[in-house]
Amino acid sequence: MNNSDSRISPRQLGTPRDNTYGFLFAGGSCAAVPTSGDRKNRNKSTRGRKKSIFEAYMSKEDVSAGLKRGELIQGPLRINPKKYHEAFIPSPDGTRDIFIDGVVARNRALNGDIVVVKLLPKEQWKVIKPDGSDKETETTHESDVPEDMLGTCIPQETAKGDAKSPDVIIEAQFDDDDTEHGQDYFQDTLTDHIKKLSLDAGEKGKTVGIGNVHRTKQDDGPKVNDPRLLPDNCLQRTAKVVYILEKKHSRAATGFIKLLADKNSELFRRCAMFSPVDHRVPRAYVSLADCPPDFVTRPEDYSNTLFICRIVDWKEDSNFATGQLAKSLGQAGEIEPETEGILMEYGVDFSDFSPEALECLPQSLPWVIPSGELAKRRDLRKECIFTIDPSTAKDLDDALSCKQLSDGNFEVGVHIADVSYFVLEETALDKVASQRATSVYLVQKVIPMLPRLLCEELCSLNPMQDRLTFSVMWKVTPEGKILDEWFGRTIICSCVKLSYDHAQTMIDNPGKMFLPEELPPVSPQHSIAEIQQAVLNLHQIAQHLRKQRFIDGALRLDQLKLSFTLDQESGMPQGCYIYQYRDSNKLVEEFMLLANMAVAHQIYRSFPEQALLRRHPPPQTKLLKDLMEFCNQVGLDIDFSSAGTLHKSLNETFGADKYSEARKEVLTNMFSRPMQMALYFCTGVLADEILFRHYALNVPFYTHFTSPIRRYADIIVHRLLSASLSVSSPIKMEKEAIQRQADHCNDRKMASKRVQELSADLFFAVFVRECGPLESEAMVMGVLNEAFDVLVLKFGVQKRVYCNALPLLGFHFQKVGKKPELTLMWEPEKPEQESVPQVITIFTLVEVVLTSDGVPLKYNALLKRPSSE
């Protein structure tokens, strides 16, 4: 076999560099163009048949047997969005991720799919470079830090739930995909070992490549980069995909269509080429019949038109997938077409609710609570109960009360909309809610889980309207010690709809006498002073609860989060600002957490096999170890032994000056990376109770109960709670069905969170385009050999600054000890001046300018020239 034959063999899956096919992905520049030698040989040997590019998938039986024997490994596939030939799956033992190198090895799996992989021989494992030139492995994944650790909100106040961490807050995510943070920050100390090997081979071959001292131009003899000669801690295991267990990726993508290059081919008359915006999705042939009628004659008219395409097939012998154009969205860079594209790519159902689902709602309006239902519930309508929400919220699913008792203690209540009264198990409405699983909050609108009649009217705890609720009530001391607890179905009548601003003003001005016009309408049954006192009492108790939680070892990572102000007519972003998480937010958060924990204990006690809880696994071992090493290198004394010690280190290590605050923001961002995603699960399918724990909250049991209008998991929890109190029949779902629904809720929560972030990204990119250039201070959070990453402090975004985009005479990368450092030599502004050097290292404060770069929704970060003084 000659060399070119061996390179195109689908069995040789080591690296894409050894594969002569350049796959036509959106990030690639050419179609599958074999080398000339390959063409000749292929013409001889494969005339009349197509040569396979990808391996056929293994059979289900062989996969099952291989997984049982431990010969195969399964996990979710993550593809690096900036380097689409790189993909990873997590290692089952928590060590370094398993690397999947190239499109062929990925074998037609898409980002997020659950795949089965087979490890390649050790000689094909990846050598980890010590110089930081390609340290972009594990941390390129879309990690998910549970909302229970975060004091953030989604980027606007158009939707309920944004600002109430953790249960009403949208889970924030620290998405390394956008910043491509490599492990350059967490260096593996392999230099010495590789240097020794280099010296051994130095006689035989010339060393090439800056920093790549282990690569030699030597074909015979033992190669310096032969993984078999290196210890395992210098290597990353490499694998190939042999089966797709579950296609989690929606197979939908936004992109552009173009005519094929070869006008004389048969294919040209039948197909166009769809090129996705997301480089991780393959290019696809689409039928010209699905394209606009004048596309062939006027293709240039569609050069900036976004289309949605669904990948319907991808055969073993084709570099390209087969796609079906779903629809034309509109012009790239415009908010509504881009938003619709995001929703479709992530499989968000934004269609109208079906007539069958709507028939499940009360048909005679206005709806009145039946007298029979009143008799079954504890009547709290005369109590001082109120809601605290973003000012624009419409779906109010939680209310609070706080009544002082004669003994000096308090009766505190959390009252949650009784959605399960309206959404009955196994109805058409229940089915659509279970499929949607969550409401999706975009910057400009909400895609609701339930019809608006429920979300905004019948279930929403609107002021001065009787509403059905599920309540958790406690007798507590002024210091927050719980003396007694009660669960039950109730009926309430909220006396006022407060915003977070209203509640914050009450907290900040405890002696202030509010005039009626300073607040929304208040029920005549209750005075403003009574409401204000209840808010202040709740605030005092919440402070004690919060303090005790952190003493008990909870962790919170407060991330910068953008909010937008939108033009009322055009919907365009007019301004943006970092959302302030204040005491009023914290007040609501503490009682939501308390209710969720109480309900978790109650349903697990009653239904140990069927309880739907929420667990949070501890951080990924490998990434945590890397982070610890990084902190040691930069001289930071951080205690990683538990969630509580980490929280304490982060909050007690830094001062209050501007530099310290910025450094804390960067570290908070870094600490989020090793964190795993919090997950819904059914207690009956996990044998070991220790696995139920919630790492960030440092509690044994936790669930979601407080947001049933926008989360389906909470509806199941309501049904379980109701059954536990013997006020309804047991839930019909078996533990396996509950686990399947839990898995689906996890998937949809991840997707909705990603959509929310992409919506914020979209609006910020439009804001930069319309209102830029924007200047801000930024702090360096990672240094590579030709670029560095910054956290832009004014806007909370992360960007990479490339040296070759700056007016430099040159730049120099080096390690100072173990710390990476770039020295930039700026061109003098005037001929008589000298070059200005600037040293860039971790935690350097710099000035950046964000500018739109002409491509829709793309913007760059450029470093401002330092002053020469």
N, C-alpha and C positions, 0 to 999 in steps of 0.2 A: 504493500500500500504506500502510495507516495504521500508527501507531507500535506498537500492540500486535501486529499481524501480524508486523512485522519482528522483534519481540523473541522470538517463539516459533519463528521459522524455524530449522530445525536447521542451516542453513548459518551462522548467526550464532553462532559458538562462542567469542566473546571472553571473557565473564565470566559467572558464574552470576547475577550481579545483573541482567544483561540478559535473563534467561530467567524467564518468569513461572511456570514450574513449580517448586514447592518439593518436591524429591524426598524421598520418605518413607524416608530412611535412619534408622538407629537414633538418630542424633544430631539428626535434624530434628524439627520440631514439627508439621508438617502434611503432608497428602497433596498430590497435584498439584492445586492450586487455581488455575485461571487467573483473570486479572483479569476484571471484569465486561465491559469492552470486548472482551476476547479471547473471552469466551463468546459474545457476540452474533455476532461475525465468524465464529467457528468453526462456530456453528450454521448460518450461511448457506452457508459454503463447503465444509464437510466432512460435511454430513449424509449418513449412510449409509456412511461409511468412517472408519476411525480415522486420525488424523494421526500421522505418525512423529515420535517425540521424538528418537531417535538416528539418525545416518547409517548407511546400509547399509555393511558392510565392503567394502573394495576386493577385487578378485579376486586370487588367488594370483599370476597372471601379471603383473598391473599392479604388485603389491607388489614382486615380484622385480625387475622392470624399474626401478621407482622407486628401490629400494635400490642397484642397480648404477649408476644415473645420479647418485646422491647427492641425489636430491630428497626421499627419505624417510630416516628415522633409526630404528634399532631399539635397544631396551634394556629392562632390567627396570623395571617400574612400582613406584614407592614412593608410598604414600598416607599423608599426615599423619594419625595416629590421633586427634589432638586437633582438627584442622580438616579433616574428611573431604572437603571440596570441593577441597582442595589436593593435587595430585599432581606427581610429578617423574620424569624419567628422566635418567640421567647423560648429559652431553654427550660424544660420542666423542673430542673433543679435550682432555678433562680440564678445561675451563673451567666456568663456572657452569652448574648443572643446567638442563635445559629444563623449563619450568613448564607444567603441564596444569591449566587453571583450570575447575573445575566438573565435575559429574557427566556432563553432556552431552558435554563434550570428552573425557572419559575413556571414553566409548562402551562401557560394560558390562564393561570390563576390571577385574580385581580385583588386590589387592596382590600383588606378586611376579611377575605375568604378564610374559612377554616380549612387548612390544607394538611395533608400527610406528607412528610418528607423522609427521605432516606439519606443518611450521612454518606458523604463521599470519602474515599480513602484519605488517610492522613496527609499524603503528599500533595493533596489538592486543598488542604485547609489554608485559611488566610493568615499570613504573617502580619502581626500587628506592628505597624511602624512606630518607632519611638520619637519621631520628629514633629509629630502634629500635622503632617502634610495631608493626611487623609483620615483623621480621627473623627469620622462622622458615621458611627455605627449605631449602637443601641439607642442613642438619644434622639434619633430622628422620628421616633414613633409618636403617634397621637396619644399622649398620655391623658389620663383623666383623674384629676384630683377631686375627691368627693367634696360635695358642697358643704359638708359638715366641718370642713377645715377652713372654709373661705369666708371672708367678709366682703363679698363682691356682689355685683348685680349685673344683669344684662344691660346693654348700652343705652337704654332709654327708659322713659317713664310712660310708655304708651300701654304697657301691659301689666297686669297684676302679677305679682310674684317676683318682680325683678329684684327688689331690694331687700327681701327678707331672707337672709341666709338663716338656717340652711334649708328650710322646707319650702319657703316661698321664693327662695333665690334660685335662679337658674344656675346649674352647676357651671363653674368657671373651668376653663381648661387651659393648661399651659402647653401650647401646641408647638412642639419643637420643629414641626414640619416647615413652618414659615421661616425659621431662623437657622435651621440646619445645624444646631449646636452639636459640635463634635465632642469627642472625649478629650480634645486638646486641653480642656479645662481639668480633666481628671487623668493625668498622664500615667500610663503604665511605665514603670521604670525598667525598660528592657535594653537601654542603650549599651550598657557594659557588656551584656551577654552577646549582643549582635556585633559589637566592636571586636570581641575576641574571635568570633567566627570570621569576620572580615579579614582580620590579620592572618588567620590560618589560610584563607583563600587568596590573600593579596598577591602572592607570587604568580598565581595562575591567570588572573583576569583583572582587567582595569575596572575600578569602581566608578559607577556613574550615578548621577542624580544627587542633587543637594539633599543631604540628610538621609538619603536612602543608601546608607553605607552597606546594606546587606544585599544589594543587587549588583551582580557582576555580569560582564559580557563573556560568559564562559559556558560552553555547551557540554563539555565533557568533564568528568570528575564530579565530586560531590559539590552541588551548588550551595552557595552561602544561604540562599533563601529556601533551601529544601526544608519544608516543615518537619520532616522526619528527624532532622538534626537538632530541632529546637524543643525546649521544654513546653509543656501544655499551656503555661501561663503566658507564653508569647504568641499563642495561636488562637484563632477563632474557628470553631468547627464550621464546615461548609456542607451544604446539603442540596438536594434537588427535589422538586415536587413530584410525587408519584400518583397523587389522587387529590381531588377536591371533595372534602366531606360535605361542606355546605357553602353555597354561593351567597355569601353575605352582601357582597357588593351589588348594588341595584342593577348593574349592567346598563345604566343610562349615563350619558355624558353630554355636556354642551360643547359645541365646537363649530367649525366652519367647513364648508364644502368647496371642493376644487375639481376642475376637470383633470382627468388622467393625463399624464405627460405624453404617452404614445398615442398620437391621434390615429394611427393606422391599425391599431389593435382591435380585435373583436370586442374586447372588454370596454374600450373607449365608447362604443356605441350603446353599451348597456349600463355602465356604472360610472359613478363619481367617487371621489375619495373624501371621506369624512375625517377631519383632523381635530381631535379633541383638545380642549384647553388644558385639561389635566394630563400631563405627560405620562402618568402611570397607566392610562387607558390606551389600548392599541388603536392605531388608525384602522379604518374599516371601509370596505367597499359598500356603497349604498346604491340602490337602484335609481337610475335617472328618472324612472316613472314617478318616484316619490319626491323628486326635486321640483322646484318651481318650473312652470312651463317654458319660460324664456331663459332658464339658467344656461343652457348649452350655447345659445346665441349671445347672451350678455352676462357671462360669468362675473365680470368685474362689478356688476351691480350688487352682487351678493358677497363681496369680499369682506364686508364688516357685519354681515348678518349672522346672528347666533342661531344655531339649530340644536334641537335635542335629537340624539340618536340612541337607539337601544341596540346593544351588542346581542345578536341572536345566535351566533355560532362562531367558532374559531377552530378550523380543522388542523389536523396534525401536519399537513403538507403546505400550509399557507403562513406567510409572514403577517398577513392582514386578517383581521376578523371580518365577519359579515355583519353588517348593521342594517337597521331599518330606521329611516328618518321618521320621527314621531311628529314634529311640528317645527315651524319657524317661530322663533321667540321675539325677534326684533333686533335692534341695533346693539352691538357689543358696547359695553360701557354705560348703558342706560340702566337705571335702577330696576324698573319692573321686569324687563327681559332677563336681566342677570339674576334677579330674585327667583323668578319662575324656574330658571335653569338650575339654581342651587336646590330648590325644593324637589325638582324631579330627579336630579342626580342622587339625592339622598333618600329617595323613596317616600317623601312626605305626602300623605294624601290630603290634598287641599280642595277636593271636589265637594260639591254640595252633598248634604246628607240625603240618603235615599228616602222615598216616601214611606217604605217599610219601617225605617228607623224613626222617622218623625211621627208615625202613628203610635209609637210607644209613649209619646208625651201626652199630658192632659190636653184634651181637645177643646174643652169649654173654658174660655178665658174671659175675664180674669179668674185665675184659679184661687180657690179658697180651701184652706186646710179642713178636711172632713172632721166632723164632730167626734166620730169614732176614734180618729187618730189622736185628737186632743186628749182623750181619756187615757190613752196608753202612755202618755209622756209626762215628764216633770215640767211644770209650767214655770218658765223663768221670764215671762214677758214683762213683769214689773221691775225686774232687776236692772241695775245700771250696767248695760253691756254695750260695747262699741267696737268698731273696726279701726285698724290703723294700716293704711296702705299707701302706695304711690298715689299721687293726686289724680292721675288719669285712669286708675284701675277700674275695671267694670266687673270682673269676676271675683267677688269678695267671698272667699271660702273659710275665713277664720275670724273669730271675734274673741274679745277678752273681757273679763270682769274681775273686780277686786273689791270685796266688801269687808269692812272692819267689823270684827266680832266683839262682843262685850268683854271677852277675856283678854283683849289686846292682840289676839291673833287675827289672821285674815282668811277669808274664803276666796280662793282664786279659781277662776274658771277659764278653760279653753273650750270654745264652742265652734264646732266644725260643721259646715253644710252637710246635711244628710243626703248625699247624692244617691246612695244605694236604695233610698226609698223610691226614687224615680227610675233608676237603671236596674231593672230586675235581671237576675241571672238567666242566661240562655235566651234572651230576647234579641231581636234584630238590632236594637240600640246597643245592647251589651256587646254584641259581636263587633260592631264597628268601633266602639270605644276600646275594646281589647286589642283590636288591630292597630288603631292609631296609637294607643298606649300613653300618649302624652300630648299636651298642647305644645306648639312650637312658637316661641317668641322671637319675632324679627324686630329690627329697629322700627319699622313703620307700621307693623300690624301683627296680629296673632292668628295662627292657624289653630282653631280650637279642637280639643278632643271630643267635646260634646256640642250639640246644637246650641246656638246662642240663647234660645228660649230658656234653657237650663242654666248655661254659664252666667248669663247676665241678668236673668230675672228670677225664675223659680227657685234656684239654688243659691243665688248670690245673696249674701246677708245684707241687703240694702236697708238703709235707715228707715225706721218707723213702719216696717212691714213685718208681719208675722212670718217666721221661717222655721222649718224643721231642722234640727241640729242633733249632732252627737257630741256629748260633752264629757270632759274629764275635769273633775273639780277636786281641789285639795284644801285641807286646812293646814295653813303654814304659819310659822312664827315670823316675826318681822325680819329675822336673820335668814329666812329661807329654808328652815328645817321643816320637813314634811311630817305632819302628825297624823293625817288621815287622807284617804283617797276614795273617790267615787266615780264610776263610769255609768252613763245612761243616755237614753234617748230623751231629748228635750225639745222645747219650743221656746224661741227667743223673739224679742223685738228690739233690734239695735237702736240705740237712742241717737247715735251720730256717726257719720263717716269721717273720721279724722285722717288727714294725710300725715306722712312722717314729719313733714315740716311743722304741722300743728302740734304734734306730740313733742317734737324737739323744743319748740318755743315754750311749751309748758314746763319741760324739764329744766330748760335754761333760766326760766323766770318763775320760780316757784311761788313768789308772792304776787305775781301780776294778776290784776282783775281784768278778765277778757270781756270785751264788748261783744254783743251778739254778731255784729257785722264782721268781726275778726275770725269767726269760725263758720263752718257750714251749718245748715239748719239743725237745731237740737230739739229733741222731743220735749214737749211741755211737762212730761212726767219727771224729768230730771234737770237739775240746774247745771250750769257750766262749771260752777265751783265743785260740785260733786264729781263730775267727770274729770276735772283737773286733778282732784285729790286722788282719784282712783289711778290715774296715769302716774302720778308721783309715787304712790305706794307700790305700784307694779315696778317702777324703775328702781326703787330701793331694794325690793326683793330680788329683782333680776341681777342687780350688781352683786349681791351675796351669792346667788346661784352661780353666776359666771366665775367669780373669784374661786369658789369651791371647786368648780369643774377643772380649772387650770391647776389648782393645788392637787387635785386627784389625777392629773396627768394627761389632760386633753391637749391637742395641738390645733393651732389655727394658722393658716397662711393667708395673709391679706394681700391680694393682688391689685395692682392698678387696673381700673376698668373704665372704659370710655362711655360717656353718655353724649347724646346728640340733641341739639335743638333743630327742629325741622321747620321749614317754611310752610305755613298753613295751606297755602294754595298749591305750590309746586311740589311739596313733599321733599324738596332738596335739603341737604344739611346746610344749616346757616352757621352753626358753631358746634364745638365739642369741648368737653371738659371731663376731668377725672371725677367720678362719682364719689361723694363723701359718705362713708359708712359711719353712722353716728349712734348716739345712745338710744335713740328711738328705734333704730333698726335692731340694736342689740337686745332691747327690751322684748320685742316680739320674738326674736330668735330664741331667747332662753326658754320662754314658755312653750314654743313649738317643740323644741328639743325635749323638754320635760314631758310633754304629752306623748310624743313618739316613743320615748323610752318606757313610759308607764304602760302604753298600749302593747308594746312588744312583750313585756313581761306577762301581761294579762292573756294575750292570745297564745303565747307559747305554753303557759301553765295549762290552759284549757285544751289546746290542740297541739300536743308535742310533735305530731306527725304532719300537720297541715299548715302550721304557721308560716306566713310569708314575712320574712325578716330581711334586714339589709346588713350585710357584713362588709367590712373593709379590711382586706389582707394587709399585713405589714409591708414595708417598702421592698422593692426588688433588691436582693442581696448584692448583686454585682454593681448596680448603679449606686447603691448606698456606699459601698466600699470605695468606689471611684470618687464619690463626693467627699468622703472622709479624708481620702488621700489629698484631694485638692485643698481642702481647708487646712490641713497640716502644712502643705507647701506654701500657702499664702499667710501662714501664721495666725490662723483663726482658731480659737479654742471653742469648738462646738461639741457638745455631748450628744452623740447619736444613739445612746443606749435605749431610749424609749421616746414615744411621742411627746411625753411631758418634758423630758430633759431637752429635747430639740426645741420645743416651744420656749422654754426658759432661756436657753442659749441665745435664740434669735431675738428675744425681746429684752434681754438684760445685757447683751454684749455691746450695744451701740448707744451712742449719745443722741442728742436731739438736734445737732447741727445739720445743715443741708447735706454735707458730704456723708455723714453717718446715715441719714435717712435714705439717701440714694443707694448706699452700699447695702442697706437692709432690703431695699426693693429688689436689688440684683440677687442677693442671697435667697430671698423668699422664692424668687423665680427658679433658682437652681435647686432649692430643696424640694420643689414640687416634682422634679423630674423622676426621682426614684419611686414616687408614690404610685400605688396601684389604684385601679378603679374600684369604687364601692359597688357592690352587686346585690341585687335582689336574689333571694334563694328560698327554697322550701325546706323547713327544718327536717322533714322526713327523709330527705335524700342525702343529708350530710351526717355521717355517723359520729364525728367527733365534735362535741360542743365547743371546744376551744376554737374551732374554725368559725364559729358564729360571731366572734368578737369584732368590734369596730375599732380599728387601730387609732384613728384620729380622735375619736371621742373617748377612747379608752374605757369602753363599757362592754359588758358581755352580750347585751341584747339591744337591738335598735330596729326600728321600722319606719315606714312613712304612713302617717295617718292624717296629716293636717292639710293636704291639698287634693281632695278627691275630685274637684272640678277639673283639674288639669293633669292628674296622674292616675292611670288605671290601677296601679299597685295599691293605692290608697283605698280604692273602691273594694278590692278584695279584702284588705285589712278591715274595713268597716263591716263587711259581711261576717268575717271571723269574729270581730268584737261583738257584734249583735248576737251571733250564735252562742258566744261564750257567756252572755248574760241571759240566755234562754228566752230572748224576745223575738227570735226568728228561728226557722229550721236550720239544721247544719248546712254548711256550704256543700254544693253538689260535686265540686271538683275533687278528684283524688290527688294524692301528693305528686304523682308524675305529671298530671295536667297543670298543677300549680307551678311546678318547676319549669315546664315548657313556657308558661305565661311569664314567669319571672325572667327567663332567658330572653324572651321577646321584649319585655319591658327594658331590660338592660341594653339590648340592641337599639331600640328606638330612642332611649335616653341619650346614648352616645351619638346617634345620628342627629337628634334635635339639637344637641349641644354644639355639634360641629356646624350645623346650619346657622345657629345663632351667632357663632363666631364669624362665619363667612359673611353673614349679613352685616355685622359690625365692620369687618374688613372692607366690604363693598362700600359702605357709607363713608368710611374714612378715606378710601382711595378717591372717591368722588369729591370729598371735602378738600383733599390736597389739590386735586385738579381744578376745582372751582375757586378755592380761596388761597392756594399756595403761591409761592413757596412759604413753608412754615419753618420757623427757627425754634430750636429747643436745646436745652442742656441734655446730655446723654451720658450714660456711664458704660464703660467697656465691660462686657461680661464674658468675653472669650476672644482669644487671639490665635489666628492661624498664620501660615507663613506669607500669605499675600493679601490678607483681609482680616477684619475683626468685626465682632458682633457688638451691638450696643442696645441698651434699653433706653428708649427716648422718653425721658422723664415727664415731659409735659403731657404726653398722649398715651403713655403706657404701652407703646408698640415696640417690637424688637425688629431691628434691621441689620443687614450686613453692609459694611462699608468696604469697598474694594480699592486697594491701593492704586490700581491702574486707571481708576476714574478720577484721580486727584492730580493736580499740577505739581508733581514731584520730580526732583532730579534723580531720586532713587530711594530705595528703602532697604532695610536690613532686618532679617529675622534671626533671633538667637534665643537661647535659654540662659537665663540668669539663675543659677542653681537649677531648680526644676520649673521655674516660672517663665512662660513664654513672653517674649518682648519684641515689639516691632519698633524700629527707629525710622521715622519718615524724614526725608530731606526735602523741604519745600523749595520750589523755585523762588528766587528773590523777586519781589514785586518790581524793583528797579534794578537796572544793570549794575549800579555801584554798590548795591547791598549784598550782604552775604546770605547764603542759604540758611534757612531757619530749621533746626532739628526739632522733632517732636517725638517723645517716647510714648508708645502706647503699650500699656500692660493692663492686667485685670484691675478693675476699679478705678481706672483713669477717668476723670471727668473731662468731657470734650463738648464742643458746640457743633451741632449738626444742622443741616438744612434739608428738609424733605421737599423734593420737587417731582412733579408729574413728568414721566418720560415719553409721553406721546402715544404709548401703547395703552389701549383701554385698561383702566384699573391698575396700572403699574406705576409705582413711584420709587424713587431712589433716595437713599440717604447719602449726602455728601458731607465731608468734614469741613468745617470752617477753618480757614487758615489761622494759625495761632498768631498772636501779636508778636512783632519782632522785638518788643521792648524787653 
